[in-house]
Amino acid sequence: MEDASLDEFLDSGDGETGDEEATAGDTEAGGVESEEGATEGEAVAPATATYEWSPGGTECPSCGGTVRRRWHSESGLLCAECKEW
């Protein structure tokens, strides 16, 4: 098998390529669309932690149990059993 030249893949204009529909749609798409409404320098709220983890365990203020994970709630940090989901 011989190596093909890149010139062999150029459109010669005879219309026999069979993929005219695909290329017509591709040319209509054009460039990259910009995001409407986005402005530079727009402030983004920082991420908020949903729970705290303690490797040695910490007491849940509601039930008194020792747990590694305490979840944020309106009442403070609570274990999964005490938090209202």
Biopython code that builds the backbone (N, CA, C, O; Angstrom):
import numpy as np
from Bio.PDB.StructureBuilder import StructureBuilder

atoms = [
    (1, "MET", "N", (0.849, -1.176, 0.000)),
    (1, "MET", "CA", (0.000, 0.000, 0.000)),
    (1, "MET", "C", (0.893, 1.238, 0.000)),
    (1, "MET", "O", (1.830, 1.337, 0.792)),
    (2, "GLU", "N", (0.599, 2.167, -0.883)),
    (2, "GLU", "CA", (1.378, 3.395, -0.988)),
    (2, "GLU", "C", (0.826, 4.461, -0.059)),
    (2, "GLU", "O", (-0.363, 4.467, 0.259)),
    (3, "ASP", "N", (1.699, 5.363, 0.376)),
    (3, "ASP", "CA", (1.250, 6.494, 1.180)),
    (3, "ASP", "C", (0.450, 7.445, 0.298)),
    (3, "ASP", "O", (0.802, 7.673, -0.859)),
    (4, "ALA", "N", (-0.614, 7.991, 0.842)),
    (4, "ALA", "CA", (-1.448, 8.934, 0.099)),
    (4, "ALA", "C", (-0.961, 10.349, 0.353)),
    (4, "ALA", "O", (-0.499, 10.678, 1.446)),
    (5, "SER", "N", (-1.072, 11.166, -0.656)),
    (5, "SER", "CA", (-0.734, 12.569, -0.529)),
    (5, "SER", "C", (-1.930, 13.304, 0.064)),
    (5, "SER", "O", (-3.074, 12.926, -0.189)),
    (6, "LEU", "N", (-1.683, 14.326, 0.832)),
    (6, "LEU", "CA", (-2.779, 15.119, 1.383)),
    (6, "LEU", "C", (-3.595, 15.784, 0.284)),
    (6, "LEU", "O", (-4.777, 16.070, 0.476)),
    (7, "ASP", "N", (-2.975, 16.031, -0.865)),
    (7, "ASP", "CA", (-3.686, 16.641, -1.982)),
    (7, "ASP", "C", (-4.824, 15.753, -2.477)),
    (7, "ASP", "O", (-5.793, 16.256, -3.046)),
    (8, "GLU", "N", (-4.725, 14.452, -2.271)),
    (8, "GLU", "CA", (-5.770, 13.542, -2.724)),
    (8, "GLU", "C", (-7.060, 13.701, -1.918)),
    (8, "GLU", "O", (-8.121, 13.272, -2.371)),
    (9, "PHE", "N", (-6.986, 14.296, -0.758)),
    (9, "PHE", "CA", (-8.154, 14.457, 0.094)),
    (9, "PHE", "C", (-8.824, 15.818, -0.060)),
    (9, "PHE", "O", (-9.875, 16.057, 0.535)),
    (10, "LEU", "N", (-8.236, 16.708, -0.846)),
    (10, "LEU", "CA", (-8.824, 18.020, -1.074)),
    (10, "LEU", "C", (-10.066, 17.891, -1.933)),
    (10, "LEU", "O", (-10.152, 17.007, -2.786)),
    (11, "ASP", "N", (-11.032, 18.775, -1.707)),
    (11, "ASP", "CA", (-12.262, 18.787, -2.494)),
    (11, "ASP", "C", (-11.948, 19.312, -3.887)),
    (11, "ASP", "O", (-11.488, 20.443, -4.049)),
    (12, "SER", "N", (-12.202, 18.480, -4.887)),
    (12, "SER", "CA", (-11.906, 18.889, -6.257)),
    (12, "SER", "C", (-13.047, 19.664, -6.889)),
    (12, "SER", "O", (-12.901, 20.185, -7.994)),
    (13, "GLY", "N", (-14.201, 19.750, -6.195)),
    (13, "GLY", "CA", (-15.314, 20.524, -6.706)),
    (13, "GLY", "C", (-16.237, 19.735, -7.608)),
    (13, "GLY", "O", (-17.186, 20.310, -8.142)),
    (14, "ASP", "N", (-16.006, 18.435, -7.808)),
    (14, "ASP", "CA", (-16.872, 17.658, -8.688)),
    (14, "ASP", "C", (-18.141, 17.185, -7.988)),
    (14, "ASP", "O", (-19.044, 16.682, -8.655)),
    (15, "GLY", "N", (-18.243, 17.329, -6.667)),
    (15, "GLY", "CA", (-19.465, 17.012, -5.939)),
    (15, "GLY", "C", (-19.708, 15.536, -5.724)),
    (15, "GLY", "O", (-20.819, 15.169, -5.342)),
    (16, "GLU", "N", (-18.751, 14.676, -5.943)),
    (16, "GLU", "CA", (-18.941, 13.239, -5.787)),
    (16, "GLU", "C", (-18.423, 12.707, -4.452)),
    (16, "GLU", "O", (-18.195, 11.504, -4.325)),
    (17, "THR", "N", (-18.237, 13.547, -3.485)),
    (17, "THR", "CA", (-17.669, 13.094, -2.219)),
    (17, "THR", "C", (-18.670, 12.337, -1.373)),
    (17, "THR", "O", (-18.269, 11.469, -0.597)),
    (18, "GLY", "N", (-19.960, 12.630, -1.489)),
    (18, "GLY", "CA", (-20.976, 11.902, -0.750)),
    (18, "GLY", "C", (-21.224, 12.426, 0.649)),
    (18, "GLY", "O", (-22.173, 11.990, 1.301)),
    (19, "ASP", "N", (-20.413, 13.339, 1.129)),
    (19, "ASP", "CA", (-20.624, 13.872, 2.476)),
    (19, "ASP", "C", (-20.899, 15.373, 2.444)),
    (19, "ASP", "O", (-20.475, 16.109, 3.335)),
    (20, "GLU", "N", (-21.600, 15.813, 1.426)),
    (20, "GLU", "CA", (-21.901, 17.233, 1.292)),
    (20, "GLU", "C", (-22.800, 17.731, 2.408)),
    (20, "GLU", "O", (-22.647, 18.863, 2.866)),
    (21, "GLU", "N", (-23.749, 16.893, 2.859)),
    (21, "GLU", "CA", (-24.655, 17.317, 3.922)),
    (21, "GLU", "C", (-23.895, 17.596, 5.212)),
    (21, "GLU", "O", (-24.189, 18.570, 5.905)),
    (22, "ALA", "N", (-22.933, 16.762, 5.535)),
    (22, "ALA", "CA", (-22.177, 16.940, 6.770)),
    (22, "ALA", "C", (-21.347, 18.214, 6.716)),
    (22, "ALA", "O", (-21.267, 18.941, 7.707)),
    (23, "THR", "N", (-20.734, 18.492, 5.583)),
    (23, "THR", "CA", (-19.897, 19.688, 5.504)),
    (23, "THR", "C", (-20.735, 20.949, 5.451)),
    (23, "THR", "O", (-20.305, 21.989, 5.951)),
    (24, "ALA", "N", (-21.921, 20.889, 4.858)),
    (24, "ALA", "CA", (-22.780, 22.067, 4.804)),
    (24, "ALA", "C", (-23.218, 22.464, 6.205)),
    (24, "ALA", "O", (-23.234, 23.650, 6.533)),
    (25, "GLY", "N", (-23.569, 21.500, 7.028)),
    (25, "GLY", "CA", (-23.968, 21.786, 8.403)),
    (25, "GLY", "C", (-22.813, 22.287, 9.235)),
    (25, "GLY", "O", (-22.989, 23.125, 10.120)),
    (26, "ASP", "N", (-21.621, 21.770, 8.949)),
    (26, "ASP", "CA", (-20.449, 22.185, 9.706)),
    (26, "ASP", "C", (-20.085, 23.635, 9.414)),
    (26, "ASP", "O", (-19.660, 24.357, 10.316)),
    (27, "THR", "N", (-20.244, 24.071, 8.166)),
    (27, "THR", "CA", (-19.863, 25.440, 7.835)),
    (27, "THR", "C", (-20.851, 26.438, 8.395)),
    (27, "THR", "O", (-20.478, 27.575, 8.685)),
    (28, "GLU", "N", (-22.116, 26.035, 8.558)),
    (28, "GLU", "CA", (-23.105, 26.940, 9.121)),
    (28, "GLU", "C", (-22.868, 27.186, 10.600)),
    (28, "GLU", "O", (-23.193, 28.257, 11.112)),
    (29, "ALA", "N", (-22.303, 26.201, 11.292)),
    (29, "ALA", "CA", (-22.087, 26.325, 12.730)),
    (29, "ALA", "C", (-21.104, 27.445, 13.036)),
    (29, "ALA", "O", (-21.244, 28.139, 14.043)),
    (30, "GLY", "N", (-20.129, 27.622, 12.187)),
    (30, "GLY", "CA", (-19.193, 28.718, 12.360)),
    (30, "GLY", "C", (-18.265, 28.540, 13.540)),
    (30, "GLY", "O", (-17.765, 27.444, 13.793)),
    (31, "GLY", "N", (-18.033, 29.639, 14.269)),
    (31, "GLY", "CA", (-17.075, 29.643, 15.366)),
    (31, "GLY", "C", (-17.682, 29.266, 16.696)),
    (31, "GLY", "O", (-18.737, 28.636, 16.767)),
    (32, "VAL", "N", (-17.006, 29.658, 17.728)),
    (32, "VAL", "CA", (-17.411, 29.353, 19.093)),
    (32, "VAL", "C", (-18.480, 30.335, 19.544)),
    (32, "VAL", "O", (-18.360, 31.543, 19.339)),
    (33, "GLU", "N", (-19.523, 29.802, 20.159)),
    (33, "GLU", "CA", (-20.578, 30.676, 20.659)),
    (33, "GLU", "C", (-20.145, 31.302, 21.978)),
    (33, "GLU", "O", (-19.485, 30.656, 22.792)),
    (34, "SER", "N", (-20.514, 32.550, 22.184)),
    (34, "SER", "CA", (-20.186, 33.206, 23.446)),
    (34, "SER", "C", (-21.338, 33.031, 24.417)),
    (34, "SER", "O", (-22.490, 32.885, 24.011)),
    (35, "GLU", "N", (-21.022, 33.047, 25.693)),
    (35, "GLU", "CA", (-22.051, 32.923, 26.716)),
    (35, "GLU", "C", (-22.735, 34.267, 26.888)),
    (35, "GLU", "O", (-22.085, 35.271, 27.179)),
    (36, "GLU", "N", (-24.051, 34.283, 26.707)),
    (36, "GLU", "CA", (-24.782, 35.528, 26.857)),
    (36, "GLU", "C", (-25.014, 35.815, 28.328)),
    (36, "GLU", "O", (-25.287, 34.903, 29.108)),
    (37, "GLY", "N", (-24.908, 37.059, 28.702)),
    (37, "GLY", "CA", (-25.171, 37.447, 30.075)),
    (37, "GLY", "C", (-23.967, 37.317, 31.000)),
    (37, "GLY", "O", (-24.002, 37.839, 32.114)),
    (38, "ALA", "N", (-22.926, 36.654, 30.583)),
    (38, "ALA", "CA", (-21.749, 36.508, 31.433)),
    (38, "ALA", "C", (-20.891, 37.759, 31.301)),
    (38, "ALA", "O", (-20.651, 38.250, 30.198)),
    (39, "THR", "N", (-20.438, 38.262, 32.431)),
    (39, "THR", "CA", (-19.573, 39.428, 32.410)),
    (39, "THR", "C", (-18.272, 39.082, 33.101)),
    (39, "THR", "O", (-18.236, 38.254, 34.010)),
    (40, "GLU", "N", (-17.222, 39.715, 32.666)),
    (40, "GLU", "CA", (-15.930, 39.487, 33.292)),
    (40, "GLU", "C", (-15.924, 40.096, 34.681)),
    (40, "GLU", "O", (-16.493, 41.166, 34.898)),
    (41, "GLY", "N", (-15.290, 39.427, 35.608)),
    (41, "GLY", "CA", (-15.186, 39.938, 36.960)),
    (41, "GLY", "C", (-16.419, 39.685, 37.802)),
    (41, "GLY", "O", (-16.533, 40.223, 38.903)),
    (42, "GLU", "N", (-17.349, 38.873, 37.305)),
    (42, "GLU", "CA", (-18.565, 38.577, 38.057)),
    (42, "GLU", "C", (-18.193, 37.762, 39.297)),
    (42, "GLU", "O", (-17.477, 36.766, 39.199)),
    (43, "ALA", "N", (-18.681, 38.187, 40.457)),
    (43, "ALA", "CA", (-18.333, 37.532, 41.715)),
    (43, "ALA", "C", (-19.019, 36.175, 41.824)),
    (43, "ALA", "O", (-20.186, 36.019, 41.463)),
    (44, "VAL", "N", (-18.274, 35.203, 42.327)),
    (44, "VAL", "CA", (-18.798, 33.859, 42.544)),
    (44, "VAL", "C", (-18.725, 33.578, 44.033)),
    (44, "VAL", "O", (-17.697, 33.812, 44.668)),
    (45, "ALA", "N", (-19.814, 33.078, 44.583)),
    (45, "ALA", "CA", (-19.842, 32.760, 46.017)),
    (45, "ALA", "C", (-18.897, 31.596, 46.300)),
    (45, "ALA", "O", (-18.882, 30.625, 45.543)),
    (46, "PRO", "N", (-18.113, 31.672, 47.365)),
    (46, "PRO", "CA", (-17.198, 30.572, 47.686)),
    (46, "PRO", "C", (-17.973, 29.321, 48.086)),
    (46, "PRO", "O", (-19.106, 29.400, 48.559)),
    (47, "ALA", "N", (-17.351, 28.180, 47.890)),
    (47, "ALA", "CA", (-17.974, 26.906, 48.252)),
    (47, "ALA", "C", (-18.142, 26.825, 49.763)),
    (47, "ALA", "O", (-17.317, 27.333, 50.522)),
    (48, "THR", "N", (-19.217, 26.183, 50.184)),
    (48, "THR", "CA", (-19.512, 26.024, 51.602)),
    (48, "THR", "C", (-19.441, 24.550, 51.956)),
    (48, "THR", "O", (-20.000, 23.710, 51.251)),
    (49, "ALA", "N", (-18.758, 24.236, 53.038)),
    (49, "ALA", "CA", (-18.657, 22.845, 53.487)),
    (49, "ALA", "C", (-20.013, 22.362, 53.981)),
    (49, "ALA", "O", (-20.771, 23.126, 54.579)),
    (50, "THR", "N", (-20.315, 21.095, 53.729)),
    (50, "THR", "CA", (-21.588, 20.529, 54.180)),
    (50, "THR", "C", (-21.435, 19.727, 55.459)),
    (50, "THR", "O", (-22.411, 19.505, 56.177)),
    (51, "TYR", "N", (-20.211, 19.288, 55.750)),
    (51, "TYR", "CA", (-19.974, 18.573, 56.999)),
    (51, "TYR", "C", (-18.534, 18.749, 57.431)),
    (51, "TYR", "O", (-17.692, 19.208, 56.660)),
    (52, "GLU", "N", (-18.258, 18.379, 58.679)),
    (52, "GLU", "CA", (-16.890, 18.394, 59.198)),
    (52, "GLU", "C", (-16.525, 16.987, 59.621)),
    (52, "GLU", "O", (-17.372, 16.232, 60.099)),
    (53, "TRP", "N", (-15.267, 16.638, 59.445)),
    (53, "TRP", "CA", (-14.781, 15.307, 59.771)),
    (53, "TRP", "C", (-13.696, 15.422, 60.827)),
    (53, "TRP", "O", (-12.797, 16.256, 60.717)),
    (54, "SER", "N", (-13.783, 14.580, 61.852)),
    (54, "SER", "CA", (-12.782, 14.543, 62.915)),
    (54, "SER", "C", (-12.235, 13.123, 62.991)),
    (54, "SER", "O", (-12.998, 12.198, 63.271)),
    (55, "PRO", "N", (-10.939, 12.917, 62.751)),
    (55, "PRO", "CA", (-10.387, 11.563, 62.730)),
    (55, "PRO", "C", (-10.552, 10.824, 64.060)),
    (55, "PRO", "O", (-10.750, 9.609, 64.065)),
    (56, "GLY", "N", (-10.476, 11.531, 65.175)),
    (56, "GLY", "CA", (-10.608, 10.885, 66.481)),
    (56, "GLY", "C", (-12.040, 10.824, 66.974)),
    (56, "GLY", "O", (-12.315, 10.216, 68.009)),
    (57, "GLY", "N", (-12.947, 11.441, 66.254)),
    (57, "GLY", "CA", (-14.343, 11.483, 66.669)),
    (57, "GLY", "C", (-14.618, 12.684, 67.552)),
    (57, "GLY", "O", (-13.744, 13.121, 68.301)),
    (58, "THR", "N", (-15.813, 13.214, 67.471)),
    (58, "THR", "CA", (-16.249, 14.370, 68.243)),
    (58, "THR", "C", (-17.669, 14.115, 68.719)),
    (58, "THR", "O", (-18.435, 13.400, 68.072)),
    (59, "GLU", "N", (-18.008, 14.702, 69.846)),
    (59, "GLU", "CA", (-19.341, 14.505, 70.419)),
    (59, "GLU", "C", (-20.391, 15.306, 69.667)),
    (59, "GLU", "O", (-20.192, 16.481, 69.358)),
    (60, "CYS", "N", (-21.512, 14.655, 69.378)),
    (60, "CYS", "CA", (-22.663, 15.336, 68.785)),
    (60, "CYS", "C", (-23.365, 16.078, 69.916)),
    (60, "CYS", "O", (-23.711, 15.460, 70.923)),
    (61, "PRO", "N", (-23.584, 17.387, 69.782)),
    (61, "PRO", "CA", (-24.207, 18.148, 70.868)),
    (61, "PRO", "C", (-25.675, 17.769, 71.115)),
    (61, "PRO", "O", (-26.216, 18.064, 72.181)),
    (62, "SER", "N", (-26.308, 17.134, 70.159)),
    (62, "SER", "CA", (-27.715, 16.786, 70.310)),
    (62, "SER", "C", (-27.919, 15.470, 71.060)),
    (62, "SER", "O", (-28.710, 15.415, 72.001)),
    (63, "CYS", "N", (-27.208, 14.400, 70.650)),
    (63, "CYS", "CA", (-27.420, 13.088, 71.266)),
    (63, "CYS", "C", (-26.277, 12.658, 72.178)),
    (63, "CYS", "O", (-26.434, 11.718, 72.957)),
    (64, "GLY", "N", (-25.130, 13.331, 72.093)),
    (64, "GLY", "CA", (-23.992, 12.993, 72.939)),
    (64, "GLY", "C", (-23.131, 11.867, 72.393)),
    (64, "GLY", "O", (-22.131, 11.510, 73.016)),
    (65, "GLY", "N", (-23.486, 11.299, 71.255)),
    (65, "GLY", "CA", (-22.698, 10.215, 70.658)),
    (65, "GLY", "C", (-21.404, 10.734, 70.050)),
    (65, "GLY", "O", (-21.326, 11.887, 69.624)),
    (66, "THR", "N", (-20.387, 9.874, 70.013)),
    (66, "THR", "CA", (-19.111, 10.239, 69.402)),
    (66, "THR", "C", (-19.133, 9.802, 67.938)),
    (66, "THR", "O", (-19.319, 8.625, 67.631)),
    (67, "VAL", "N", (-18.945, 10.752, 67.061)),
    (67, "VAL", "CA", (-19.001, 10.493, 65.619)),
    (67, "VAL", "C", (-17.824, 11.163, 64.921)),
    (67, "VAL", "O", (-17.257, 12.130, 65.430)),
    (68, "ARG", "N", (-17.468, 10.647, 63.766)),
    (68, "ARG", "CA", (-16.402, 11.258, 62.969)),
    (68, "ARG", "C", (-16.944, 12.357, 62.060)),
    (68, "ARG", "O", (-16.271, 13.360, 61.823)),
    (69, "ARG", "N", (-18.156, 12.167, 61.554)),
    (69, "ARG", "CA", (-18.759, 13.163, 60.650)),
    (69, "ARG", "C", (-19.899, 13.877, 61.350)),
    (69, "ARG", "O", (-20.798, 13.257, 61.919)),
    (70, "ARG", "N", (-19.836, 15.219, 61.292)),
    (70, "ARG", "CA", (-20.932, 16.051, 61.799)),
    (70, "ARG", "C", (-21.367, 16.961, 60.668)),
    (70, "ARG", "O", (-20.544, 17.612, 60.024)),
    (71, "TRP", "N", (-22.671, 17.001, 60.434)),
    (71, "TRP", "CA", (-23.251, 17.735, 59.321)),
    (71, "TRP", "C", (-23.751, 19.098, 59.774)),
    (71, "TRP", "O", (-24.282, 19.240, 60.875)),
    (72, "HIS", "N", (-23.580, 20.100, 58.918)),
    (72, "HIS", "CA", (-24.067, 21.449, 59.213)),
    (72, "HIS", "C", (-25.588, 21.471, 59.161)),
    (72, "HIS", "O", (-26.196, 20.913, 58.247)),
    (73, "SER", "N", (-26.193, 22.116, 60.145)),
    (73, "SER", "CA", (-27.640, 22.318, 60.180)),
    (73, "SER", "C", (-27.904, 23.668, 60.826)),
    (73, "SER", "O", (-26.968, 24.352, 61.240)),
    (74, "GLU", "N", (-29.165, 24.055, 60.916)),
    (74, "GLU", "CA", (-29.510, 25.327, 61.549)),
    (74, "GLU", "C", (-29.148, 25.321, 63.028)),
    (74, "GLU", "O", (-28.899, 26.378, 63.608)),
    (75, "SER", "N", (-29.117, 24.132, 63.648)),
    (75, "SER", "CA", (-28.790, 24.009, 65.074)),
    (75, "SER", "C", (-27.296, 23.867, 65.330)),
    (75, "SER", "O", (-26.885, 23.769, 66.486)),
    (76, "GLY", "N", (-26.489, 23.852, 64.306)),
    (76, "GLY", "CA", (-25.049, 23.662, 64.463)),
    (76, "GLY", "C", (-24.612, 22.363, 63.808)),
    (76, "GLY", "O", (-25.276, 21.873, 62.894)),
    (77, "LEU", "N", (-23.497, 21.803, 64.269)),
    (77, "LEU", "CA", (-22.978, 20.560, 63.715)),
    (77, "LEU", "C", (-23.622, 19.372, 64.420)),
    (77, "LEU", "O", (-23.533, 19.245, 65.641)),
    (78, "LEU", "N", (-24.278, 18.495, 63.640)),
    (78, "LEU", "CA", (-24.978, 17.346, 64.203)),
    (78, "LEU", "C", (-24.558, 16.070, 63.485)),
    (78, "LEU", "O", (-24.113, 16.106, 62.338)),
    (79, "CYS", "N", (-24.708, 14.925, 64.188)),
    (79, "CYS", "CA", (-24.437, 13.639, 63.551)),
    (79, "CYS", "C", (-25.543, 13.344, 62.536)),
    (79, "CYS", "O", (-26.572, 14.020, 62.526)),
    (80, "ALA", "N", (-25.335, 12.348, 61.692)),
    (80, "ALA", "CA", (-26.300, 12.018, 60.640)),
    (80, "ALA", "C", (-27.640, 11.578, 61.216)),
    (80, "ALA", "O", (-28.680, 11.798, 60.596)),
    (81, "GLU", "N", (-27.629, 10.960, 62.390)),
    (81, "GLU", "CA", (-28.874, 10.504, 63.017)),
    (81, "GLU", "C", (-29.720, 11.681, 63.515)),
    (81, "GLU", "O", (-30.949, 11.619, 63.474)),
    (82, "CYS", "N", (-29.084, 12.732, 63.976)),
    (82, "CYS", "CA", (-29.806, 13.873, 64.551)),
    (82, "CYS", "C", (-30.195, 14.928, 63.513)),
    (82, "CYS", "O", (-31.135, 15.691, 63.735)),
    (83, "LYS", "N", (-29.491, 14.979, 62.394)),
    (83, "LYS", "CA", (-29.770, 16.006, 61.377)),
    (83, "LYS", "C", (-31.069, 15.690, 60.652)),
    (83, "LYS", "O", (-31.337, 14.541, 60.301)),
    (84, "GLU", "N", (-31.873, 16.730, 60.431)),
    (84, "GLU", "CA", (-33.092, 16.589, 59.632)),
    (84, "GLU", "C", (-32.706, 16.665, 58.165)),
    (84, "GLU", "O", (-32.117, 17.651, 57.723)),
    (85, "TRP", "N", (-33.030, 15.649, 57.429)),
    (85, "TRP", "CA", (-32.709, 15.607, 56.005)),
    (85, "TRP", "C", (-33.905, 16.049, 55.247)),
    (85, "TRP", "O", (-33.874, 16.096, 54.018)),
]
sb = StructureBuilder()
sb.init_structure("model")
sb.init_model(0)
sb.init_chain("A")
sb.init_seg("    ")
for serial, (resi, resn, name, xyz) in enumerate(atoms, 1):
    if name == "N":
        sb.init_residue(resn, " ", resi, " ")
    sb.init_atom(name, np.array(xyz, "f"), 0.0, 1.0, " ", f" {name:<3s}", serial, name[0])
structure = sb.get_structure()
